[in-house]
Amino acid sequence: MRFTIATLLALATVAFAQIKPNVAGSANVGSGDASQFITGGCVADADCSSACCANASGVGVCSAEAAAFQNGKNGCGFADPNAAATIAAAKAQVAKQGFKRVARDC
């Protein structure tokens, strides 16, 4: 297989891409009730429906356990040392989006 420099640069860019939480789940950050979906932000495993808050370069991202080490993530069990600031930023994002957290009767 023949690689061009452009192909190699594209692959390197993808390999070093930083994982970022999906902001659509901002209302669930710090909830501790397992309501956060995979790819949503988290401050601890208890936030995630998958029970896996993976460390993605110092940011928590809910992940499937099988994918906890993919794309630069460092495994489940992330406990955000800046949880209060992360939760405050998530609440600000929710206000910006105009979303409200709705209690579920499941």
Residue frames as a rotation matrix with the C-alpha (Angstrom) as fourth column:
MET 1
0.587 0.809 0.000 0.00
0.809 -0.587 0.000 0.00
0.000 0.000 -1.000 0.00
ARG 2
-0.437 -0.752 0.494 1.34
0.766 -0.599 -0.232 3.41
0.470 0.277 0.838 -0.89
PHE 3
0.422 0.527 -0.738 0.90
0.840 -0.534 0.099 6.39
-0.341 -0.662 -0.667 1.45
THR 4
0.136 -0.347 0.928 1.29
0.504 -0.782 -0.367 10.00
0.853 0.518 0.069 0.45
ILE 5
-0.874 -0.477 -0.095 2.43
0.347 -0.476 -0.808 12.68
0.340 -0.739 0.581 2.88
ALA 6
-0.510 0.764 0.394 -1.10
-0.701 -0.635 0.324 14.08
0.498 -0.111 0.860 2.92
THR 7
0.382 0.644 -0.663 -2.48
-0.139 0.749 0.648 10.67
0.913 -0.155 0.376 3.90
LEU 8
-0.228 -0.565 -0.793 0.05
0.744 0.424 -0.516 10.29
0.628 -0.708 0.323 6.69
LEU 9
-0.951 -0.093 0.295 -0.72
-0.074 -0.858 -0.509 13.78
0.300 -0.506 0.809 8.01
ALA 10
-0.088 0.992 0.095 -4.45
-0.698 -0.129 0.704 13.05
0.711 -0.004 0.703 7.95
LEU 11
0.364 0.171 -0.915 -3.90
0.320 0.900 0.296 9.83
0.875 -0.400 0.273 9.90
ALA 12
-0.636 -0.669 -0.384 -1.69
0.626 -0.156 -0.764 11.63
0.451 -0.727 0.518 12.43
THR 13
-0.737 0.434 0.519 -4.34
-0.497 -0.867 0.020 14.31
0.459 -0.243 0.855 12.92
VAL 14
0.342 0.893 -0.294 -7.01
-0.443 0.429 0.787 11.69
0.829 -0.139 0.542 13.59
ALA 15
0.108 -0.376 -0.920 -4.70
0.600 0.763 -0.241 9.81
0.793 -0.526 0.308 15.96
PHE 16
-0.792 -0.503 -0.346 -4.05
0.580 -0.445 -0.682 12.92
0.189 -0.741 0.644 18.04
ALA 17
-0.284 0.781 0.556 -7.60
-0.120 -0.605 0.787 14.28
0.951 0.157 0.266 17.96
GLN 18
-0.976 -0.057 0.209 -8.82
-0.208 -0.023 -0.978 15.10
0.060 -0.998 0.011 21.43
ILE 19
-0.412 0.870 -0.269 -12.02
0.741 0.492 0.457 13.50
0.530 -0.011 -0.848 22.63
LYS 20
-0.919 0.228 0.323 -14.57
-0.348 -0.854 -0.387 16.09
0.187 -0.468 0.864 23.78
PRO 21
-0.680 0.727 0.095 -17.86
0.435 0.504 -0.746 15.40
-0.591 -0.466 -0.659 25.57
ASN 22
-0.510 0.643 0.572 -21.06
0.638 -0.163 0.753 15.85
0.577 0.749 -0.326 23.60
VAL 23
-0.990 0.055 0.129 -22.57
-0.120 -0.809 -0.576 19.11
0.072 -0.586 0.807 24.91
ALA 24
-0.224 0.966 -0.131 -26.11
-0.429 0.023 0.903 17.82
0.875 0.258 0.410 24.30
GLY 25
0.263 0.294 -0.919 -25.70
0.557 0.732 0.393 15.92
0.788 -0.615 0.029 27.57
SER 26
-0.583 -0.603 0.544 -24.63
-0.023 -0.657 -0.753 18.92
0.812 -0.452 0.369 29.65
ALA 27
0.161 0.746 0.646 -27.73
-0.777 -0.307 0.549 18.69
0.608 -0.590 0.531 31.85
ASN 28
0.892 0.227 -0.391 -26.60
-0.026 0.890 0.456 15.26
0.452 -0.396 0.799 33.08
VAL 29
-0.078 -0.996 -0.052 -23.04
0.143 0.040 -0.989 16.22
0.987 -0.085 0.139 34.11
GLY 30
-0.847 -0.377 0.375 -22.60
-0.307 -0.229 -0.924 15.66
0.434 -0.898 0.079 37.83
SER 31
0.099 0.989 0.108 -26.06
-0.761 0.005 0.649 14.14
0.641 -0.147 0.753 38.28
GLY 32
-0.725 -0.499 0.474 -24.73
-0.688 0.551 -0.473 10.95
-0.025 -0.669 -0.743 39.87
ASP 33
0.004 0.848 0.531 -27.87
-0.591 0.430 -0.682 9.08
-0.807 -0.311 0.503 38.78
ALA 34
-0.562 -0.364 0.743 -26.54
0.276 0.764 0.583 7.14
-0.779 0.533 -0.329 35.76
SER 35
0.513 0.858 -0.030 -28.53
0.305 -0.215 -0.928 9.33
-0.803 0.466 -0.372 33.36
GLN 36
0.151 -0.519 -0.841 -25.64
-0.711 -0.648 0.273 10.38
-0.687 0.557 -0.467 31.11
PHE 37
0.968 0.224 0.113 -25.35
-0.064 0.655 -0.753 8.76
-0.242 0.722 0.648 27.69
ILE 38
0.227 -0.914 0.338 -22.15
0.769 0.381 0.513 7.47
-0.597 0.143 0.789 26.09
THR 39
-0.236 -0.523 0.819 -20.08
0.845 -0.527 -0.093 10.39
0.480 0.670 0.566 24.73
GLY 40
0.691 0.499 0.523 -21.65
0.149 -0.806 0.573 12.80
0.708 -0.318 -0.631 27.24
GLY 41
-0.241 -0.812 0.531 -19.57
-0.402 -0.414 -0.817 14.57
0.883 -0.410 -0.227 29.87
CYS 42
0.720 0.413 -0.558 -19.14
0.307 0.532 0.789 13.23
0.622 -0.740 0.256 33.40
VAL 43
0.232 -0.654 0.720 -17.32
-0.823 -0.526 -0.212 13.90
0.518 -0.543 -0.661 36.65
ALA 44
-0.528 -0.358 0.770 -17.52
-0.722 0.667 -0.185 10.30
-0.447 -0.653 -0.611 37.95
ASP 45
-0.984 0.115 -0.135 -18.67
0.028 0.853 0.521 6.82
0.175 0.509 -0.843 36.95
ALA 46
-0.562 0.810 -0.165 -22.00
0.550 0.217 -0.807 7.39
-0.618 -0.544 -0.567 38.76
ASP 47
-0.302 0.436 -0.848 -23.02
-0.534 -0.814 -0.228 9.96
-0.790 0.384 0.479 36.11
CYS 48
-0.605 -0.151 -0.782 -22.88
-0.795 0.164 0.584 7.43
0.040 0.975 -0.220 33.26
SER 49
0.554 0.831 0.057 -25.52
-0.823 0.557 -0.114 4.91
-0.127 0.016 0.992 32.22
SER 50
0.574 -0.444 -0.688 -22.55
-0.172 0.756 -0.631 2.70
0.801 0.480 0.357 31.29
ALA 51
0.975 -0.210 -0.071 -20.98
0.093 0.096 0.991 3.20
-0.201 -0.973 0.113 34.76
CYS 52
0.158 -0.958 0.240 -17.77
0.949 0.215 0.231 4.27
-0.273 0.192 0.943 32.97
CYS 53
0.973 -0.038 -0.229 -16.49
-0.072 -0.987 -0.146 7.84
-0.220 0.159 -0.962 33.14
ALA 54
0.489 -0.823 0.289 -13.30
0.872 0.466 -0.148 7.64
-0.012 0.325 0.946 31.07
ASN 55
0.320 -0.524 -0.789 -10.43
0.157 -0.792 0.589 10.08
-0.934 -0.312 -0.171 31.40
ALA 56
0.539 -0.134 0.832 -9.93
0.839 -0.002 -0.544 11.81
0.075 0.991 0.112 28.05
SER 57
-0.331 -0.800 0.500 -6.92
0.643 -0.580 -0.500 14.08
0.690 0.156 0.707 28.68
GLY 58
-0.962 -0.124 -0.242 -8.30
0.271 -0.514 -0.814 15.37
-0.023 -0.849 0.528 31.97
VAL 59
-0.488 0.870 -0.074 -11.93
-0.872 -0.482 0.085 15.53
0.038 0.106 0.994 30.85
GLY 60
-0.643 0.321 0.695 -14.55
-0.096 0.867 -0.489 12.94
-0.760 -0.381 -0.527 31.75
VAL 61
-0.384 0.537 -0.751 -16.46
-0.907 -0.066 0.417 11.28
0.175 0.841 0.513 28.91
CYS 62
0.220 0.527 0.821 -19.00
-0.582 0.746 -0.323 8.51
-0.783 -0.407 0.471 29.43
SER 63
-0.320 -0.471 -0.822 -17.82
-0.927 0.336 0.169 5.49
0.197 0.816 -0.544 27.53
ALA 64
0.856 0.401 -0.326 -18.61
-0.357 0.915 0.189 1.85
0.373 -0.045 0.927 27.01
GLU 65
0.618 -0.652 0.439 -16.16
-0.364 0.258 0.895 -0.18
-0.696 -0.713 -0.078 29.08
ALA 66
0.488 -0.408 0.772 -14.95
0.700 0.711 -0.067 -1.90
-0.521 0.573 0.633 25.91
ALA 67
0.475 -0.274 0.836 -14.04
0.647 -0.536 -0.543 1.50
0.597 0.798 -0.077 24.42
ALA 68
0.956 0.007 -0.292 -12.56
0.242 -0.580 0.778 3.04
-0.164 -0.815 -0.556 27.58
PHE 69
0.125 -0.980 -0.152 -9.02
0.251 -0.117 0.961 2.96
-0.960 -0.158 0.231 26.18
GLN 70
0.074 -0.044 0.996 -9.81
0.992 0.110 -0.068 3.96
-0.107 0.993 0.052 22.60
ASN 71
0.400 0.101 0.911 -9.00
0.575 -0.801 -0.164 7.31
0.713 0.590 -0.379 20.97
GLY 72
-0.407 -0.732 0.547 -6.69
0.010 -0.602 -0.798 8.45
0.914 -0.319 0.252 23.75
LYS 73
0.556 0.623 0.550 -9.01
-0.598 -0.160 0.785 7.70
0.577 -0.766 0.284 26.67
ASN 74
-0.512 -0.857 0.059 -7.33
-0.583 0.296 -0.756 6.31
0.631 -0.421 -0.652 29.79
GLY 75
-0.701 0.235 -0.673 -9.98
0.394 0.915 -0.090 3.96
0.595 -0.328 -0.734 31.14
CYS 76
0.356 0.932 0.070 -12.98
0.282 -0.178 0.943 4.08
0.891 -0.317 -0.326 33.45
GLY 77
0.322 -0.136 -0.937 -12.94
0.941 0.154 0.301 5.42
0.103 -0.979 0.178 36.98
PHE 78
-0.520 -0.503 0.690 -12.22
0.466 -0.845 -0.264 9.07
0.716 0.184 0.674 36.21
ALA 79
0.362 0.538 -0.762 -12.94
0.920 -0.339 0.198 11.33
-0.152 -0.772 -0.617 39.20
ASP 80
0.298 -0.202 0.933 -12.78
0.521 -0.785 -0.336 14.95
0.800 0.586 -0.129 38.05
PRO 81
-0.371 -0.509 -0.776 -10.57
0.929 -0.200 -0.313 16.92
0.004 -0.837 0.547 40.45
ASN 82
-0.986 0.088 -0.142 -12.31
-0.094 -0.995 0.035 20.07
-0.138 0.048 0.989 39.21
ALA 83
-0.595 0.796 0.111 -15.84
0.799 0.571 0.190 18.66
0.088 0.202 -0.975 39.47
ALA 84
0.037 0.651 -0.758 -17.40
0.614 -0.614 -0.497 21.87
-0.789 -0.446 -0.423 40.80
ALA 85
-0.389 -0.254 -0.886 -16.01
-0.432 -0.799 0.419 23.92
-0.814 0.545 0.201 37.90
THR 86
-1.000 0.027 0.013 -16.98
0.025 0.535 0.844 21.24
0.015 0.844 -0.535 35.38
ILE 87
-0.339 0.936 -0.096 -20.55
0.924 0.313 -0.219 21.10
-0.175 -0.163 -0.971 36.70
ALA 88
0.028 0.306 -0.952 -20.77
0.207 -0.933 -0.293 24.92
-0.978 -0.189 -0.090 36.68
ALA 89
-0.733 -0.358 -0.579 -19.58
-0.472 -0.346 0.811 24.99
-0.490 0.867 0.085 33.06
ALA 90
-0.874 0.465 0.143 -22.13
0.469 0.727 0.502 22.32
0.130 0.505 -0.853 32.15
LYS 91
-0.047 0.883 -0.467 -24.93
0.814 -0.237 -0.530 24.32
-0.579 -0.405 -0.708 33.80
ALA 92
-0.219 -0.106 -0.970 -23.84
-0.270 -0.949 0.165 27.39
-0.938 0.298 0.179 31.82
GLN 93
-0.976 -0.143 -0.162 -23.99
-0.198 0.296 0.934 25.30
-0.086 0.944 -0.318 28.64
VAL 94
-0.519 0.854 0.030 -27.50
0.850 0.519 -0.091 24.14
-0.094 -0.022 -0.995 29.53
ALA 95
0.087 0.536 -0.840 -28.59
0.384 -0.796 -0.468 27.76
-0.919 -0.282 -0.275 30.04
LYS 96
-0.570 -0.397 -0.720 -27.04
-0.483 -0.548 0.683 28.70
-0.665 0.737 0.121 26.71
GLN 97
-0.983 0.180 -0.025 -28.84
0.099 0.647 0.756 25.83
0.153 0.741 -0.654 24.96
GLY 98
-0.417 0.877 0.238 -32.13
-0.874 -0.459 0.160 26.48
0.250 -0.141 0.958 26.73
PHE 99
-0.141 0.332 -0.933 -32.47
-0.011 0.941 0.337 22.84
0.990 0.058 -0.129 27.80
LYS 100
0.035 0.183 0.982 -33.88
-0.984 -0.165 0.066 21.82
0.174 -0.969 0.175 31.16
ARG 101
-0.924 -0.322 -0.206 -33.30
-0.261 0.925 -0.275 18.59
0.279 -0.200 -0.939 33.01
VAL 102
0.070 0.997 0.015 -36.52
-0.864 0.053 0.501 16.61
0.499 -0.048 0.865 33.19
ALA 103
-0.473 -0.165 0.865 -37.12
-0.712 0.650 -0.265 13.97
-0.519 -0.742 -0.425 35.85
ARG 104
-0.471 0.271 -0.840 -37.92
-0.598 0.602 0.529 10.56
0.649 0.751 -0.121 34.44
ASP 105
0.100 0.586 0.804 -40.53
-0.912 0.377 -0.161 8.18
-0.397 -0.718 0.572 35.82
CYS 106
0.130 -0.141 -0.981 -38.91
-0.682 0.705 -0.192 4.93
0.719 0.695 -0.004 34.69
